[in-house]
Amino acid sequence: MILPPNHLALVGYMRPPVMAIGDSMSNGVRSLTICDELAALSPVQQFAEAVGLPITRPVYPREVLFDLEAMARKGILSLFSLQSTVLKNAKTWLTAKPKAKPLFHDNVACAGADWSDMFDRRGGEARAEAQAAFAQLQASDNLDLGALARLWFSVNDAFLLDPNGGTAFAETAQLSQLEQVASRLPERLLVNIGANEGLFRFGMLGAYDSTDFDFATCACAREIVRQAQRLGEFLATHLRNDLKIVYFNTLVRPRAVPNLAPYRDQDFISNTTRKALAGKYYSEYSTKVALRAPITPKAMKAYDQVIKAANDAAVAAIQAELSGTPIKLVVVDLYTAIDRYDSKHYGDSRAIEIRKSGRLVKRVTNLPFACSVLKFQGGMTGLDNMHPSAIGYGAIANEMIKAYNAAEGASIPLIDLPGLYRKDSLLRSPPKSWEPLNSLISTLVPFFM
């Protein structure tokens, strides 16, 4: 369903200058957690604030089900109260009257979304799914991870896609991400999607099939391109006379993902070793959050190339559909950009240095997250080694600003990445017992796929 503009005018609606759609990377998830602090640091929010585009972002009244970072600070005992914490939180989400004032959010990117979800997932459906998952979790004697996963995603989706719970303007519950875009007619559209078509599974769990390493046989890559063509066709059909620019983020290069590093820590924590590596591949890779799934350098090289090919083909497919319209496609090349922060393969010369009164406090890198009383490592992502920190999201926002400047003839200054350290509660106060608590992540990771 797409609402006619005159219908929206009846409720005092005004067209937004910018909207964002996609997945968790635009939602602002960090450490498998979303709350208001993190939504305020999403790359969409950082970009919009930097360039001066007003945006109505999701304002979370509470975290969605749990705060993994808070649990990590409390220690292993927090696991024993996880089910009761989740049930109490979910009950509040499902029974409290919505306090959100806007009929719509401008950033409707949903964690866990794949390409088809942008077309087909709606707030009303998500709310019904949340009620069913909540009932299943209540009836379970033990923590039902499948129900917990469905509950997390559906509560978040329902809030993002229909902030008023159908009470103020019932039609909002019947609109997907793209249907909201077509109904609201923004001038600019920010798109970040595709990681849940294989890349997240590969980077987090090291899960892959032999067919994944050739673009011609990789089902996920081919699906990305098919859905990209579908996106271009949708925009050309429904927004050809209203949408001016689409900013499209490519997928990052897999080998730069912090969760993929040599099995033995000593193989990558030595700066000298990484200088000797000089951008070459390691002799082995492994996932680093609790699970230890091996990945050969041959597999890593092949998957890098498949993702690069999928990016190129997706961009070409969208451009082909938009070629007969006034809509301009602007590519934000995150695949290439991430190399500038790849300390894992190039050494500390690519780290982001945090200084206080000229003294080096921390190096923020794309190494796997680790901290103790004596050391700190990583920091471009949160505890899951997949979703960025405020600094990691700031790096993405900077690439979006560069694209904006080039496309719109602007000269917006880039975000000061070290300055974001002050806004990041995880980097300022990491859980000192994280390494022995790494197993906590392994409990939660599988159902976030």
C-alpha positions in Angstrom: 0.0 0.0 0.0 1.2 3.5 -0.9 -0.6 6.5 0.5 -1.6 9.4 -1.8 0.1 12.7 -0.9 -3.3 14.4 -0.3 -4.2 11.8 2.3 -1.0 12.7 4.2 -1.8 16.4 3.9 -4.9 15.8 6.0 -2.7 15.2 9.0 -0.4 18.2 8.5 2.3 16.2 6.8 5.4 17.8 5.3 7.9 16.1 2.9 11.2 15.2 4.6 14.5 16.4 3.0 16.0 13.0 3.7 15.0 9.4 4.7 17.1 6.4 5.4 16.2 2.7 4.8 18.2 -0.5 5.3 19.5 -2.6 8.1 21.3 -2.5 11.5 24.2 -0.5 10.1 21.9 2.5 9.7 19.7 1.7 12.7 22.8 2.3 15.0 23.1 -1.2 16.6 26.3 -1.7 18.7 27.2 -4.9 20.6 23.9 -6.5 19.5 22.1 -3.7 21.4 19.9 -0.8 20.3 18.8 2.0 22.7 18.4 5.8 22.4 22.1 6.5 23.1 23.1 4.3 20.1 20.3 5.5 17.8 21.7 9.0 18.3 25.1 7.9 17.0 24.0 6.0 13.9 25.8 7.0 10.7 22.5 8.4 9.4 22.1 10.7 12.4 25.8 11.8 12.3 25.6 12.5 8.6 22.3 14.4 8.8 23.6 16.6 11.7 26.9 17.3 9.9 25.3 18.4 6.7 22.5 20.3 8.4 19.5 18.2 7.1 16.7 18.0 9.6 15.7 14.4 10.4 13.2 12.9 12.7 15.1 10.0 14.2 13.7 7.1 16.4 13.8 8.2 20.0 13.9 5.0 22.0 12.1 5.1 25.4 14.1 2.1 26.6 16.6 -0.4 25.2 15.1 -3.3 23.1 15.0 -6.3 25.4 18.5 -6.0 26.9 21.7 -4.0 26.9 24.6 -6.5 26.2 27.3 -4.0 27.3 25.6 -3.4 30.7 25.3 -7.1 31.1 29.0 -7.6 30.4 29.9 -5.0 33.0 27.8 -6.9 35.6 29.5 -10.2 34.7 28.4 -13.8 34.2 25.7 -13.6 36.8 23.7 -11.3 34.5 23.0 -14.4 32.3 20.9 -15.9 35.1 18.5 -13.0 35.1 18.4 -12.6 31.3 15.0 -14.3 30.7 13.3 -12.3 33.4 14.9 -9.1 32.2 13.7 -9.7 28.6 10.2 -10.6 29.6 9.8 -7.5 31.8 11.2 -5.3 29.0 9.1 -6.9 26.3 5.9 -6.5 28.4 6.6 -2.8 28.7 7.1 -2.5 24.9 3.9 -4.4 24.2 1.6 -2.8 26.7 2.8 0.8 27.3 1.1 3.5 25.3 3.4 4.9 22.6 4.8 8.3 23.6 6.2 9.0 20.2 4.8 12.2 18.6 5.7 11.7 15.0 3.5 9.7 12.7 6.7 8.5 11.0 10.4 8.2 11.6 12.7 9.5 8.9 15.2 6.7 9.6 13.3 3.4 9.2 16.3 1.1 8.8 15.6 -2.1 10.7 18.2 -4.3 12.3 18.3 -7.7 10.7 16.6 -6.5 7.5 17.5 -8.1 4.2 16.7 -6.7 0.8 13.2 -8.2 0.6 12.3 -6.8 4.1 12.6 -3.2 2.7 9.7 -4.1 0.4 7.6 -6.4 2.4 8.1 -6.1 6.2 5.4 -3.9 7.9 5.0 -2.6 11.4 1.6 -4.2 12.1 2.9 -7.6 11.1 6.0 -7.1 13.3 3.8 -6.2 16.3 1.7 -9.4 15.8 4.9 -11.4 15.6 6.2 -9.8 18.8 3.0 -10.8 20.7 3.3 -14.4 19.5 7.1 -14.6 20.4 6.4 -13.0 23.8 3.8 -15.7 24.6 6.1 -18.4 23.5 8.9 -17.1 25.7 6.6 -16.8 28.6 5.6 -20.5 28.2 9.2 -21.7 28.0 10.8 -23.2 31.1 14.2 -22.4 29.6 15.4 -19.5 27.5 14.1 -20.0 24.0 16.7 -18.3 21.9 14.6 -18.6 18.7 11.6 -16.8 20.4 14.0 -14.3 21.9 15.4 -13.5 18.4 12.0 -13.1 16.9 10.9 -10.9 19.8 14.0 -8.6 19.5 13.6 -8.0 15.8 9.8 -7.7 15.8 9.7 -5.2 18.8 12.4 -3.1 17.1 10.7 -3.3 13.7 7.3 -2.4 15.0 8.6 0.7 16.8 10.6 1.9 13.8 7.9 1.3 11.2 4.9 2.4 13.3 6.0 4.5 16.3 2.4 5.2 17.3 1.3 1.6 17.4 -1.5 2.3 14.9 -3.2 4.5 17.5 -2.7 7.9 15.9 -2.7 7.0 12.2 -3.5 3.4 11.6 -2.2 3.3 8.0 1.4 3.6 9.2 1.2 0.0 10.4 0.5 -1.2 6.9 3.6 0.4 5.2 7.0 -1.2 4.7 10.2 0.8 4.6 9.9 1.5 0.8 6.2 2.1 1.0 6.9 4.8 3.5 9.4 6.3 1.2 6.9 6.2 -1.7 4.2 7.7 0.5 6.3 10.5 1.9 8.4 11.5 -1.2 11.7 12.6 0.4 14.2 14.6 -1.7 17.1 12.3 -0.7 17.2 8.6 0.2 20.0 6.9 2.1 20.3 3.2 1.5 22.5 0.7 3.5 21.4 -2.9 2.9 22.8 -6.4 1.9 25.0 -7.5 4.8 22.3 -10.0 5.9 22.5 -11.7 2.5 25.6 -13.7 3.6 28.2 -11.2 4.7 27.1 -11.0 8.4 26.9 -14.8 8.6 30.3 -15.1 7.1 31.9 -12.5 9.3 30.3 -13.5 12.6 30.1 -17.3 12.3 32.6 -18.1 9.5 29.7 -19.9 7.8 29.9 -20.4 4.0 29.4 -22.9 1.3 31.8 -23.7 -1.5 29.5 -22.1 -4.0 29.8 -18.7 -2.2 33.3 -18.1 -3.6 32.3 -17.5 -7.2 30.0 -14.7 -8.2 28.3 -16.8 -10.8 27.3 -19.5 -8.3 26.9 -17.5 -5.1 23.1 -17.4 -4.4 23.4 -14.5 -1.9 25.3 -12.3 -4.4 22.9 -13.0 -7.2 20.0 -12.2 -4.9 21.6 -8.9 -4.0 21.7 -7.9 -7.6 18.2 -9.1 -8.3 16.8 -7.1 -5.4 18.9 -4.1 -6.4 17.2 -4.1 -9.8 13.9 -4.3 -8.0 14.8 -1.3 -5.9 15.7 0.8 -9.0 12.5 -0.2 -10.6 10.5 0.7 -7.5 12.1 4.1 -7.2 11.7 4.8 -10.9 8.0 3.9 -10.8 6.9 5.6 -7.6 9.4 8.5 -7.1 10.7 9.6 -10.5 9.3 13.1 -10.2 10.1 13.7 -6.5 13.3 11.9 -5.4 16.4 13.8 -6.3 19.3 11.7 -5.1 19.9 8.2 -3.8 23.0 7.7 -1.7 23.8 4.0 -1.9 26.3 2.4 0.5 28.3 -0.6 -0.8 29.2 -3.5 1.4 32.5 -3.4 3.2 35.5 -5.6 2.3 35.1 -8.8 4.3 38.7 -9.2 5.4 38.6 -5.9 7.2 35.8 -7.1 9.5 37.3 -7.1 13.0 35.8 -10.5 13.9 37.9 -12.2 11.2 41.5 -12.5 12.3 44.2 -15.2 12.8 43.2 -17.9 15.4 46.3 -17.1 17.5 46.2 -13.6 18.9 50.0 -13.3 18.8 49.8 -13.5 15.0 48.0 -10.2 14.7 48.7 -8.1 17.8 52.3 -7.5 16.9 52.7 -4.2 15.0 55.9 -5.5 13.5 54.2 -8.5 12.0 51.5 -6.3 10.5 54.1 -4.0 9.0 55.7 -7.0 7.4 52.3 -8.1 6.1 51.9 -4.8 4.3 48.3 -5.4 3.2 48.8 -9.0 2.2 46.5 -11.8 3.5 47.2 -13.8 6.6 48.0 -17.5 6.4 44.8 -18.2 8.3 41.7 -16.5 9.6 39.2 -17.4 12.3 36.1 -15.9 13.8 36.9 -14.3 17.2 33.7 -13.9 19.2 33.6 -17.1 21.3 33.1 -19.3 18.2 36.3 -20.3 16.5 35.4 -21.1 12.9 38.5 -21.3 10.6 38.6 -19.6 7.2 41.4 -20.2 4.7 43.1 -17.3 3.0 41.9 -18.7 -0.3 38.3 -18.5 0.9 38.9 -15.0 2.3 40.3 -13.8 -1.0 37.5 -15.3 -3.0 34.8 -13.9 -0.8 36.4 -10.4 -1.0 36.1 -10.7 -4.8 32.5 -11.9 -4.7 31.4 -9.0 -2.5 33.2 -6.6 -4.8 31.5 -8.1 -7.8 28.1 -8.0 -6.0 28.6 -4.3 -5.2 29.5 -3.4 -8.8 26.6 -5.4 -10.2 24.1 -4.0 -7.7 25.1 -0.4 -8.5 24.9 -1.1 -12.2 21.4 -2.7 -11.8 20.0 0.3 -9.9 21.6 2.7 -12.3 20.1 0.9 -15.3 16.6 1.3 -13.8 17.1 5.0 -12.9 18.7 5.9 -16.2 15.5 7.2 -17.7 14.5 9.3 -14.7 15.9 12.5 -13.1 16.9 10.6 -10.0 20.7 10.6 -9.4 22.4 7.6 -7.9 25.5 8.4 -5.8 27.7 5.5 -4.6 29.2 5.6 -1.2 32.1 3.2 -1.7 32.6 1.6 1.8 34.3 -1.4 0.3 37.3 0.7 -0.7 37.1 3.2 2.2 37.5 0.6 4.9 41.0 0.0 3.8 42.0 3.3 5.3 41.2 2.0 8.7 42.5 -1.6 8.2 45.2 -1.7 11.0 44.8 -5.5 11.0 46.5 -5.7 7.7 48.6 -2.6 7.6 49.6 -1.7 11.2 49.0 1.1 13.6 49.6 3.8 10.9 46.0 3.3 10.1 44.7 3.5 13.6 42.7 6.4 15.0 44.6 7.9 17.9 42.8 9.2 21.0 44.9 11.8 22.8 44.5 13.8 26.0 46.8 16.8 26.5 49.0 15.4 23.7 49.3 12.0 25.4 48.2 8.9 23.6 45.3 7.4 25.5 44.1 4.7 23.0 44.5 3.5 19.5 41.2 2.6 17.9 41.6 -0.1 15.3 39.8 -2.8 13.4 41.4 -5.5 15.5 39.0 -7.8 17.5 37.7 -6.0 20.6 39.6 -7.0 23.8 40.0 -5.2 27.1 41.4 -5.9 30.6 42.9 -3.9 33.4 46.2 -3.8 31.4 45.2 -3.5 27.8 42.7 -2.2 25.2 42.4 -3.5 21.7 40.1 -2.8 18.8 37.3 -0.2 19.2 36.1 0.4 15.6 33.3 -2.0 16.5 31.5 -3.0 19.7 31.7 -6.3 21.6 30.4 -8.3 18.7 33.3 -7.3 16.4 30.7 -6.6 13.7 28.6 -3.5 14.5 30.6 -0.2 14.7 31.3 2.0 17.6 30.5 5.7 17.5 33.9 6.2 15.9 33.2 3.4 13.4 29.9 4.9 12.5 31.5 8.3 12.2 33.9 6.9 9.6 30.9 5.7 7.6 29.2 9.1 8.0 32.4 10.8 6.7 32.2 8.7 3.5 28.6 9.8 3.1 29.7 13.4 3.7 32.3 13.1 1.0 29.7 11.8 -1.4 27.3 14.5 -0.5 29.9 17.2 -1.1 30.8 15.9 -4.5 27.2 15.3 -5.5 25.7 18.6 -4.2 28.6 21.0 -4.6 28.9 21.5 -0.8 32.0 21.8 1.4 30.8 20.3 4.6 33.8 19.5 7.0 34.3 15.9 8.0 33.5 14.7 11.5 36.4 14.6 13.9 36.7 10.9 14.7 38.8 11.2 17.8 36.2 13.6 19.1 33.5 10.9 19.0 35.4 9.0 21.7 33.7 11.3 24.3 30.3 10.2 23.1 31.0 6.5 23.1 30.2 4.9 26.5 31.8 1.5 25.5 35.1 3.0 24.5 35.3 5.3 27.5 34.4 2.5 29.9 34.9 -0.9 28.4 34.0 -3.9 30.6 37.4 -5.0 32.0 36.3 -8.6 32.3 35.3 -8.8 28.7 37.7 -11.5 27.5 36.5 -14.2 30.0 32.9 -13.1 29.3 33.3 -13.5 25.6 31.2 -16.7 25.9 28.2 -14.5 26.7 28.3 -13.4 23.1 28.3 -16.9 21.8 25.0 -17.5 23.7 23.3 -14.7 21.8 25.0 -14.5 18.4 23.4 -17.4 16.6 19.8 -16.0 16.8 20.9 -12.7 15.4 21.6 -14.2 12.0 
